Amino acid sequence: MKIDFFHHSIGKEEKKSLIKTLGSKIISTGPVTKKFEETFAKYFKAKYCVGLSNWTSGGLILFKAFGINPGDEIITTPMSFVATSNVILHAGAKPIFVDVDDKTGNIDVDLIQSKINRKTKAIFVVHLYGQMCDVISLKRIAKKNKLLLFEDAAHCIEGKFKNIKPGQVSDAAIFSFYATKNITCGEGGAIVTNNKNIYDKLRRLRLHGINNNFSERYNKKFSHWDMDELGYKCNMSDIQASILLPQIKKIGLLHHKRQKIYEHYLKKLSKCKKISFFSKIVNSVHARHLMPVRVEARNRDIVIKELEKKGIKTTINYKSIHTLKYYKNTFKYKNKDFIKSYIIGNEVISLPLYPSLSLRKVDYVSKTLINILNKLT
Ligand SMILES: Cc1ncc(COP(=O)(O)O)c(C=O)c1O
């Protein structure tokens, strides 16, 4: 049996919507992007959304919009995709890693205060695997120390912490619509914020700092445009937005399927003592972006290779960022500096999880994984 690690949920509606856009004049940022932004903001009960070409460029313009400068420090987690800390480096700032909570893999909120100093400008958290961090405590720390609070919500469209969604208490949340994400257009991103001034800045910064974009000018009488500040080029196109819009309507349904698959895995795998799981915080909604399980570090890579031989694709989310060559060489980190993140990075395997995955295939993955582990000491 062949089992993919991920599979998008793009169907008939998305294809119809895309074809309609392709028949229109403005296939770059235009009315469909605007509609996407309004619909996505509404989903989060937020005032504003800015559509982008991907999450990473969102990070770049976010820091510019909020005035993060070289020499500033931003507190973040080492347990994430490299994009989270790479955008901090691109802003000229320094990522200050704080170790994670072993039970969830999210940043350990209790360790943050001791890392704050005069250079600290922001806390940038990641809602790992789709589970929101404790944004209430984070907001309290940010407020007390006059820091900005940003959320990497690349995994967490559906997540809630005590009924709070990403973007509701922080200064901004960034989303990714990369190919593996819960809703996708291949590549894409968005920032959600309630700050009008930042929203206006982000709209300019995604288009070179130009004050009047092409589609807005095109249908009006000729007018000059000017450039107010130095921006990037990372606007979402109507092509991307047209693929995303129908998926927003299906978020609830797709999430329900993910949750069912997660529960089935849990039922099947919890029999095996050699597998452990991350816990869910009470009173929260988990987006179930990924299906991470932990096995003994010495067996982890063997298990991945054996699963592959049986046709099952898996991946690692993530090796701790501080252990990656560039970060190790630049900042002289030792593995033990963020020991919990380091251990997770050596033990974790993400199993296939996507709405179209049948429970029969979940049975097969579970049985195969248990058989492999039973043969290992
Ligand atoms: C946690 C996290 N942050 C950031 C990103 C970067 O997203 P993008 O590829 O849209 O730039 C990803 C994408 O995989 C991610 O998983």
The ligand as an SDF file (V2000), in Angstrom:
LIG
                    3D

 16 16  0  0  0  0  0  0  0  0999 V2000
    5.7790   26.8180   11.4930 C   0  0  0  0  0  0  0  0  0  0  0  0
    6.0410   27.3890   10.1180 C   0  0  0  0  0  0  0  0  0  0  0  0
    6.4080   28.6740   10.0140 N   0  0  0  0  0  0  0  0  0  0  0  0
    6.6480   29.2320    8.8220 C   0  0  0  0  0  0  0  0  0  0  0  0
    6.5410   28.5100    7.6440 C   0  0  0  0  0  0  0  0  0  0  0  0
    6.8800   29.1720    6.3440 C   0  0  0  0  0  0  0  0  0  0  0  0
    5.7820   29.2430    5.4780 O   0  0  0  0  0  0  0  0  0  0  0  0
    5.9750   29.5930    3.9280 P   0  0  0  0  0  0  0  0  0  0  0  0
    6.5260   28.3690    3.2540 O   0  0  0  0  0  0  0  0  0  0  0  0
    4.5820   29.9240    3.4530 O   0  0  0  0  0  0  0  0  0  0  0  0
    6.8880   30.7400    3.8210 O   0  0  0  0  0  0  0  0  0  0  0  0
    6.1460   27.1740    7.6960 C   0  0  0  0  0  0  0  0  0  0  0  0
    6.0160   26.4020    6.4590 C   0  0  0  0  0  0  0  0  0  0  0  0
    6.2430   25.2400    6.3190 O   0  0  0  0  0  0  0  0  0  0  0  0
    5.9020   26.5810    8.9680 C   0  0  0  0  0  0  0  0  0  0  0  0
    5.5390   25.3050    9.0740 O   0  0  0  0  0  0  0  0  0  0  0  0
  1  2  1  0
  2  3  1  0
  2 15  2  0
  3  4  2  0
  4  5  1  0
  5  6  1  0
  5 12  2  0
  6  7  1  0
  7  8  1  0
  8  9  2  0
  8 10  1  0
  8 11  1  0
 12 13  1  0
 12 15  1  0
 13 14  2  0
 15 16  1  0
M  END
$$$$
